[in-house]
């Protein structure tokens, strides 16, 4: 059931152009490895062009343990995730 719900939500987010191109988490073919490879490429270009580069990585490992679920549900609703899918998500949190 969860796979179907995630698939439908992602379809909706893609169809409505809601996801940012820099989004890597939870997307097929957009792993942390892909992110690191793309960053390495960007850094290499900056070094070749003799530009300074500052890099900061933040680990949000437990982000959903501290996120305000009420605000998350409102945001999902704002993005068009409604009805039975939103109700199911509310019950899982």
N, C-alpha and C positions, 0 to 999 in steps of 0.2 A: 504494500500500500504506500509506504513512504517513497519508494522509487517513482511510482506513478505521480504522486503529489509534487515531488521535487521536479520531475520532468515538466509537468504542467506549469508550475511556477516559473521555471526557467524559460519555457516557451513564451510565456506572457511578458517576462522582463525583456527578452530579446526582441519580440514583436513590437514592443512599445519603446524600444531604444532607451531603456532605463539604466542598464548596466554601463558603467564607465569602461573604456577600453583598457584601463590599467587594472581592472578587477582580475585577480588571479585565483583567489580562494573559491573552491566549490565549483569550478568550471572545467569541463572536459577540455583537454589539451592546454590548460593554463595552470600548470602546477607551479610549486615553488621553484622547482628546477628550471622550468621555462622562464620564470621571472628572473632568476639569478643569471641565466644565460643572456637574456636581453639586457639586463643591467651591466653585465660584464662588457657586452658589445658597446653600450653607450659610454661606459667609462673609458674603454679603449679609444673610441673616437675623440673623446675630450682630451685624453693624454696626447694623442697624435696632433690635435689642433692646439696643443699647449694651453688648454683651458684648465682652470682650477675646478675641482669637483669635491663636494662635501656629500657624504653618504650617511644616512641614519636608518637603521633597521629597528623596528619595534616588534616585540613578540606579544601578540594578542592571544596567546594560547587559551586563556580562560575568559575571553571576552564575553561569551554568552553566559558565564556564571555570574557576571556583575551587571549585565545590561538590564535596563529597566524594561521589563517585558511589556508593560502597558504602552510605553512609548514605541517599542518595536512593533506592536500590533497596530497602533495608529499609523505608523509609517508604512507598513505593509498595505493597510487599507487605502492610504493615500496613493500608493502605487498601483492600485487596482486589484490587489489580492483580497477578495471578499467572499462572502457566502460560506458554504460548507468547508472550503479549504481553510479560511481564516479561523472558523470555529474549531476545526480540528487542530490547528496550530496552537490556539489558545489552550486547549485541553492538554497538549503535550508539555507546555511550560508549567 
